[in-house]
């Protein structure tokens, strides 16, 4: 594993992670209402 690769991944998730987490939580809430 490269440390620079980890750093780039962390930066990527920092930029995109919030929207991804938001959509995941929304999907989880919808599934919770269905079941």
C-alpha positions in Angstrom: 0.0 0.0 0.0 1.3 3.4 -0.9 1.0 6.2 1.6 0.4 8.8 -1.2 -2.4 6.6 -2.5 -4.0 6.7 1.0 -3.6 10.5 1.1 -5.3 10.9 -2.3 -8.1 8.5 -1.3 -8.7 10.5 1.9 -8.8 13.7 -0.1 -11.2 12.2 -2.6 -13.5 10.9 0.2 -13.3 14.3 1.9 -14.6 16.0 -1.3 -17.1 13.3 -2.4 -17.7 11.5 0.9 -20.3 13.9 2.2 -22.6 13.6 -0.7 -22.1 9.8 -0.8 -22.9 9.6 3.0 -25.9 11.8 2.5 -27.3 9.6 -0.3 -26.5 6.4 1.7 -28.4 7.8 4.8 -31.3 8.8 2.6 -31.5 5.3 1.1 -31.2 3.8 4.5 -34.1 5.9 5.8 -36.3 5.0 2.8 -35.5 1.3 3.4 -36.3 1.7 7.1 -39.7 3.1 6.3 -40.5 0.3 3.8 -39.5 -2.4 6.3 
